Amino acid sequence: MNETIAIVVVGYNRPDSMRRILESLKMAEYNEKDIPLVISIDHSGNEEVLEAANQFSWSHGPKRVIAHPERLGLRRHIISCGDLTKEYGAVMILEDDLYVSPDFYHYASQTLKYYGEDAHIAGISLNTRKELLESPYPFYPLHTGYDVFFQQFASSWGQVWNVRMWEDFKAWYENHQTLPQSVYVPRTILNYPETSWAKFYQTYVVEENKYYVFSYDSLTTNFGDAGEHFAHNSSAFQSVLFYGKKEYRLPEFEQGVKYDIYGEPVGLGVYLGIPDKELTCDLWGRKQEASYRRYLLTCCKRPYKQICQYSMCMKPMELNIIRNITGEGIYLYDTTIPEPENRLDKTDQYRFLEYGYGVLNGRDLLKWALERMKQKYIR
C-alpha cells in the first residue's frame, strides 16, 4: 500500500499564484483517498491570498488552512511546514509559484514507499532541471533504464520528506544555526540570503553524504513569479513537465546513477583504477581548488601533472571515461605534482558551450549574456 502524503502548499502574498497551483492540484490524478491538503500562508496583510485558499474546494480528503498571524519569513515558514511530518507522517512541500504534473502524486507515493526508510536518502525531488547548478551549461544525467537517479542536492521546487528524513535534518539544523563554510558546497549556495532554508538543507546533504531522489522527467515546473526573490516574472525557471502516467522503475540505491551537488558524476574511480576517496571529479571546472583530492578529473587546464586524457565527445561526459574513449578534452591530473605550464585556458568556457549546445549563434549568445548580466545586476 502506498504512503499517504499530506500536500502542503506554501503561500505569502501572490493570490494569482495560489489559485494556479491549487487548480493544477485539482486537475492531477490520484490513486489514493483521504489525501490531506494543507495551505500554509505567511502573514503579508494580503487578504486575497487567504480568500483564495478558503474558497478552494478539495475533493480528495480533508483541507486545512493555516494563516500565520505574524511574518515568519521563508526559512521559518518552510521549517514549520517540515515539522508537520510529526502530524502527518510525510509531507510534500509546494511553493505557490509551482505547477504540478498530473502524475506528481503517484510518483511521490511510489518513490517514498521505496526509499522512505533508506538512510542514504534525505528527500525526494519532484522537480528536475536540465541545467547544472548556477550554470548556463546543460545537465545530461546518465540514463541506464531506470526512471530516477540520485544527487546531493536538496530540491526546493517540490520536495517530499517523511518523519525520518525530517528528524535527521532537524537534529543537524538545530546544531548548525551558523552555517558551516564547507569547501565542498558551491559558494553561490553559501551566499544565499539568510531567509533561505535550502542552503541549510543543501549543506546538510553534502556534509552528511546523503542524496535526493530525482526523476529524469520533471513532475513540477516553476513559473518564476515576481516576488520576494525575483524582480519580475520569468520563464527561465520552467522545466519540461512530464504530462503522462507510468509505473516508475526504481533502482536500489547501490545500483543507481549518482551525482554530487555540482552535478558531477560519483563513482568514476573504478574506471580510472584509483580509489574514489582520492578522486575529485570537476569536469565542468566549477569546484574550489581547496576541495581537490589527490587526483583531479576535469575538462579544464590545471597546473598539475597530467596522467592520462580522454575524449570530450560523448554525452554525458562520464561515458567517455566509462567506455575508455581516447582523445583530448578530459584530463586526469595528480595534484601532488605541480606542472605550471598547464595553465588556465580561456577557451574552456566556449568549448563547454559548444559541447552543451552544438553550433552557437554569436548574436543570440551575446544577447543572452547581456540579459543574464542585467538580471544579475537587478537581483
C-alpha positions as CSV (number, residue, x, y, z in Angstrom):
1,M,0.0,0.0,0.0
2,N,1.3,3.4,-0.9
3,E,2.3,6.1,1.6
4,T,-0.3,8.8,2.2
5,I,1.5,12.1,1.8
6,A,0.0,15.4,3.0
7,I,0.2,18.1,0.3
8,V,1.4,21.4,1.8
9,V,1.0,24.5,-0.4
10,V,3.1,27.4,0.8
11,G,1.9,31.0,0.1
12,Y,2.7,34.6,1.1
13,N,1.3,37.4,-1.0
14,R,0.6,36.2,-4.5
15,P,-3.2,35.3,-4.9
16,D,-2.9,34.5,-8.6
17,S,0.0,32.1,-8.0
18,M,-2.0,30.5,-5.2
19,R,-5.0,29.9,-7.4
20,R,-2.8,28.5,-10.2
21,I,-1.1,25.9,-8.0
22,L,-4.4,24.9,-6.4
23,E,-6.0,24.4,-9.8
24,S,-3.1,22.3,-11.0
25,L,-3.6,20.1,-7.9
26,K,-7.3,19.8,-8.7
27,M,-6.6,18.6,-12.3
28,A,-4.0,15.9,-11.2
29,E,-4.7,12.2,-10.9
30,Y,-4.9,10.4,-7.6
31,N,-5.0,6.7,-6.9
32,E,-5.2,7.3,-3.1
33,K,-8.0,8.5,-1.0
34,D,-8.2,10.8,2.0
35,I,-5.2,12.9,1.0
36,P,-4.8,15.9,3.3
37,L,-4.3,19.3,1.8
38,V,-2.7,22.0,4.0
39,I,-2.4,25.5,2.7
40,S,0.1,27.4,4.9
41,I,0.1,31.2,4.4
42,D,2.7,33.5,5.9
43,H,1.4,36.9,7.1
44,S,1.5,39.6,4.5
45,G,-1.7,41.6,5.0
46,N,-2.9,40.4,1.6
47,E,-6.4,39.0,2.4
48,E,-6.9,37.9,-1.2
49,V,-4.4,35.0,-0.7
50,L,-6.3,33.8,2.3
51,E,-9.6,34.2,0.4
52,A,-8.3,32.0,-2.5
53,A,-7.2,29.3,0.0
54,N,-10.6,29.3,1.8
55,Q,-12.6,29.3,-1.4
56,F,-10.7,26.4,-3.0
57,S,-12.7,23.1,-2.9
58,W,-10.6,19.9,-2.3
59,S,-12.5,16.7,-3.0
60,H,-9.7,14.2,-2.3
61,G,-9.5,14.5,1.5
62,P,-9.5,17.0,4.4
63,K,-8.4,20.6,3.7
64,R,-6.8,22.8,6.3
65,V,-5.7,26.4,6.0
66,I,-3.0,27.8,8.3
67,A,-2.9,31.6,8.4
68,H,0.1,32.7,10.4
69,P,-0.6,35.8,12.4
70,E,3.0,37.1,12.2
71,R,5.5,37.2,9.4
72,L,7.8,34.2,9.6
73,G,10.0,34.7,6.5
74,L,10.6,31.9,4.1
75,R,13.1,29.8,6.1
76,R,11.0,29.7,9.3
77,H,7.9,29.1,7.2
78,I,9.3,26.1,5.4
79,I,10.8,24.7,8.7
80,S,7.3,25.0,10.2
81,C,5.9,23.0,7.2
82,G,8.5,20.4,7.6
83,D,7.5,20.0,11.2
84,L,4.1,18.9,10.0
85,T,5.7,15.5,9.4
86,K,5.1,14.8,13.1
87,E,1.4,15.1,12.5
88,Y,1.0,13.6,9.0
89,G,4.0,11.2,8.7
90,A,5.0,12.6,5.3
91,V,4.6,15.9,3.6
92,M,5.1,17.3,0.1
93,I,6.1,21.0,0.1
94,L,4.9,23.0,-2.9
95,E,5.6,26.8,-3.0
96,D,2.9,28.8,-4.8
97,D,4.8,29.5,-8.0
98,L,5.0,25.8,-8.9
99,Y,2.7,23.8,-11.1
100,V,2.4,20.0,-10.9
101,S,2.3,17.2,-13.4
102,P,-0.9,15.1,-13.5
103,D,1.2,12.2,-12.3
104,F,3.0,14.0,-9.5
105,Y,1.3,12.3,-6.5
106,H,1.7,8.8,-8.0
107,Y,5.5,9.4,-8.4
108,A,5.8,10.8,-4.9
109,S,3.9,7.9,-3.4
110,Q,5.9,5.2,-5.3
111,T,9.3,6.7,-4.6
112,L,8.6,7.4,-0.9
113,K,7.4,3.8,-0.4
114,Y,10.6,2.5,-2.0
115,Y,13.2,4.9,-0.5
116,G,11.5,6.3,2.6
117,E,13.5,4.3,5.1
118,D,16.8,4.3,3.2
119,A,19.2,6.2,5.4
120,H,21.1,7.5,2.3
121,I,18.0,9.4,1.2
122,A,17.3,12.9,2.6
123,G,14.4,13.8,0.4
124,I,12.5,13.2,-2.9
125,S,12.5,15.9,-5.5
126,L,9.5,16.5,-7.8
127,N,11.5,18.9,-9.9
128,T,14.3,18.2,-12.4
129,R,16.3,20.9,-14.2
130,K,18.2,20.4,-17.4
131,E,21.0,22.8,-16.3
132,L,23.9,22.4,-14.0
133,L,23.6,24.3,-10.7
134,E,24.1,28.0,-11.0
135,S,25.5,27.5,-14.5
136,P,24.5,28.0,-18.2
137,Y,25.6,24.5,-19.1
138,P,23.1,21.7,-19.7
139,F,22.9,18.7,-17.4
140,Y,22.9,15.3,-19.0
141,P,22.4,12.6,-16.3
142,L,23.4,9.1,-17.4
143,H,20.3,7.0,-18.2
144,T,20.6,3.3,-17.5
145,G,17.0,2.3,-17.9
146,Y,15.6,3.4,-14.6
147,D,13.3,6.4,-14.1
148,V,15.3,8.1,-11.2
149,F,18.8,9.0,-10.3
150,F,20.4,10.3,-7.1
151,Q,22.0,13.7,-6.5
152,Q,23.4,15.5,-3.5
153,F,21.2,18.5,-3.9
154,A,18.1,19.5,-1.9
155,S,15.4,20.5,-4.3
156,S,13.2,23.4,-3.3
157,W,10.8,23.3,-6.2
158,G,8.7,20.5,-4.9
159,Q,10.0,18.0,-2.3
160,V,8.8,15.2,-0.1
161,W,10.0,14.4,3.4
162,N,8.9,11.8,5.8
163,V,9.4,11.8,9.6
164,R,12.8,10.0,9.4
165,M,14.2,12.4,6.7
166,W,12.9,15.5,8.5
167,E,14.1,14.5,12.0
168,D,17.6,13.6,10.7
169,F,17.8,17.0,9.1
170,K,16.2,18.9,12.0
171,A,18.7,17.4,14.5
172,W,21.6,18.6,12.3
173,Y,19.9,22.0,11.7
174,E,19.5,22.7,15.4
175,N,23.2,22.3,15.9
176,H,24.2,24.4,12.8
177,Q,22.4,27.7,13.1
178,T,25.7,29.2,11.8
179,L,26.2,27.5,8.5
180,P,29.5,25.7,8.1
181,Q,31.5,27.2,5.3
182,S,32.3,23.9,3.6
183,V,34.7,23.9,0.6
184,Y,32.5,21.1,-0.9
185,V,29.4,23.3,-1.2
186,P,29.2,25.9,-4.0
187,R,29.8,29.5,-2.8
188,T,26.6,30.6,-4.5
189,I,24.7,28.4,-2.2
190,L,26.6,29.5,0.9
191,N,25.9,33.1,-0.2
192,Y,22.1,32.6,-0.5
193,P,20.2,35.1,1.7
194,E,19.6,34.3,5.4
195,T,15.9,33.7,4.6
196,S,16.9,30.6,2.6
197,W,16.1,27.3,4.2
198,A,17.5,25.5,1.1
199,K,21.2,26.4,1.8
200,F,21.0,24.7,5.1
201,Y,19.4,21.5,3.7
202,Q,21.9,21.5,0.7
203,T,24.8,21.9,3.1
204,Y,23.4,19.1,5.2
205,V,23.2,16.6,2.4
206,V,26.8,17.2,1.4
207,E,28.2,17.2,5.0
208,E,26.3,14.0,5.9
209,N,26.8,12.3,2.4
210,K,23.1,12.0,1.7
211,Y,21.1,12.2,-1.6
212,Y,17.8,13.3,-3.0
213,V,15.8,11.1,-5.4
214,F,15.3,12.8,-8.8
215,S,13.1,11.7,-11.7
216,Y,14.6,12.1,-15.2
217,D,11.2,13.6,-16.1
218,S,10.2,16.7,-14.0
219,L,6.9,16.4,-12.0
220,T,6.8,20.2,-11.3
221,T,7.7,23.3,-13.1
222,N,8.4,26.8,-11.8
223,F,6.7,30.0,-13.1
224,G,9.3,32.3,-11.6
225,D,6.6,34.7,-10.5
226,A,7.7,38.1,-9.3
227,G,8.0,38.2,-5.5
228,E,10.5,38.2,-2.7
229,H,13.3,36.6,-4.7
230,F,12.5,37.6,-8.3
231,A,12.2,41.1,-9.6
232,H,9.8,40.2,-12.4
233,N,8.1,37.2,-14.0
234,S,10.4,34.9,-15.9
235,S,10.2,31.7,-17.9
236,A,13.8,30.9,-17.2
237,F,12.9,28.6,-14.4
238,Q,10.5,26.4,-16.3
239,S,11.2,22.7,-16.5
240,V,10.0,20.2,-19.2
241,L,6.9,18.9,-17.4
242,F,6.0,15.2,-17.6
243,Y,2.4,15.0,-18.8
244,G,1.8,11.3,-18.8
245,K,1.3,8.4,-16.3
246,K,3.6,5.5,-15.7
247,E,4.9,3.0,-13.2
248,Y,8.4,4.2,-12.2
249,R,11.3,1.8,-12.5
250,L,13.4,2.3,-9.3
251,P,16.9,1.0,-8.7
252,E,18.4,0.0,-5.3
253,F,20.5,2.9,-4.0
254,E,23.8,1.0,-4.7
255,Q,22.9,0.4,-8.4
256,G,21.6,4.0,-9.0
257,V,23.3,6.7,-11.0
258,K,24.7,9.3,-8.6
259,Y,25.8,12.9,-8.8
260,D,27.2,15.3,-6.3
261,I,25.8,18.8,-5.6
262,Y,27.6,20.3,-8.6
263,G,26.0,17.6,-10.9
264,E,29.4,15.9,-11.2
265,P,29.3,12.0,-11.5
266,V,30.1,10.0,-8.4
267,G,32.0,6.6,-8.6
268,L,34.3,7.0,-11.6
269,G,37.3,5.8,-9.7
270,V,36.6,2.2,-10.6
271,Y,37.1,3.1,-14.3
272,L,40.2,5.1,-13.7
273,G,41.8,2.5,-11.4
274,I,42.0,4.8,-8.4
275,P,40.1,5.0,-5.1
276,D,37.0,7.2,-5.2
277,K,38.1,8.8,-1.9
278,E,41.2,10.1,-3.6
279,L,39.4,11.5,-6.7
280,T,37.8,14.8,-7.3
281,C,35.5,14.9,-10.4
282,D,35.3,18.5,-11.6
283,L,34.6,18.0,-15.3
284,W,33.0,21.5,-15.7
285,G,35.7,23.3,-13.7
286,R,33.5,24.9,-11.1
287,K,34.8,23.5,-7.8
288,Q,37.0,25.3,-5.3
289,E,40.7,24.3,-5.5
290,A,40.7,23.7,-1.7
291,S,38.4,20.8,-2.3
292,Y,40.7,18.9,-4.7
293,R,41.9,15.5,-3.6
294,R,45.0,13.8,-4.9
295,Y,43.5,13.0,-8.3
296,L,41.5,15.5,-10.4
297,L,39.4,14.7,-13.4
298,T,38.4,17.8,-15.4
299,C,38.0,19.3,-18.8
300,C,40.0,22.3,-17.8
301,K,43.7,23.0,-17.9
302,R,45.1,22.8,-14.4
303,P,48.7,23.3,-13.2
304,Y,49.4,19.7,-12.2
305,K,51.0,16.6,-13.8
306,Q,48.7,15.0,-16.4
307,I,48.4,11.3,-16.0
308,C,46.0,10.5,-18.9
309,Q,43.4,12.0,-21.1
310,Y,40.1,11.1,-22.7
311,S,37.9,12.5,-25.5
312,M,35.3,15.2,-24.6
313,C,32.7,14.0,-27.2
314,M,30.1,11.6,-25.8
315,K,27.2,12.8,-23.7
316,P,27.1,12.6,-20.8
317,M,30.8,13.3,-20.3
318,E,31.3,10.4,-17.9
319,L,30.6,7.9,-20.8
320,N,34.0,8.9,-22.3
321,I,35.6,7.5,-19.1
322,I,33.3,4.5,-18.7
323,R,33.8,3.4,-22.3
324,N,37.5,4.5,-22.4
325,I,37.2,6.8,-25.3
326,T,40.7,8.1,-26.0
327,G,41.3,11.6,-27.3
328,E,41.6,15.2,-25.9
329,G,39.4,17.3,-23.7
330,I,39.2,15.4,-20.4
331,Y,42.3,15.2,-18.3
332,L,43.3,13.2,-15.2
333,Y,45.8,15.1,-13.0
334,D,47.9,14.2,-10.0
335,T,47.6,17.4,-7.8
336,T,50.6,16.4,-5.7
337,I,52.9,17.1,-8.7
338,P,52.8,20.7,-10.0
339,E,53.4,21.5,-13.6
340,P,52.9,25.3,-14.1
341,E,52.9,25.1,-17.9
342,N,49.4,23.6,-17.7
343,R,47.7,27.0,-17.1
344,L,44.1,28.0,-17.3
345,D,42.7,28.1,-20.8
346,K,40.4,30.9,-21.7
347,T,38.8,28.8,-24.4
348,D,37.4,26.3,-21.8
349,Q,34.1,28.2,-21.5
350,Y,33.5,28.3,-25.2
351,R,34.2,24.6,-25.5
352,F,31.7,23.9,-22.8
353,L,29.0,26.0,-24.6
354,E,29.8,24.2,-27.8
355,Y,29.6,20.8,-26.2
356,G,26.3,21.7,-24.5
357,Y,24.5,23.5,-27.3
358,G,26.2,22.5,-30.5
359,V,26.7,25.2,-33.2
360,L,26.5,28.6,-31.5
361,N,24.8,31.7,-32.9
362,G,27.1,34.5,-31.8
363,R,24.4,37.2,-31.9
364,D,22.0,35.2,-29.8
365,L,24.8,34.2,-27.4
366,L,25.7,37.9,-26.8
367,K,22.1,38.9,-26.3
368,W,21.7,36.0,-23.8
369,A,24.9,37.0,-21.9
370,L,23.8,40.7,-21.7
371,E,20.4,39.7,-20.4
372,R,21.9,37.4,-17.7
373,M,24.2,40.3,-16.6
374,K,21.2,42.6,-16.4
375,Q,19.1,40.2,-14.3
376,K,22.1,39.5,-12.0
377,Y,22.5,43.3,-11.5
378,I,18.8,43.7,-10.7
379,R,18.9,40.8,-8.1
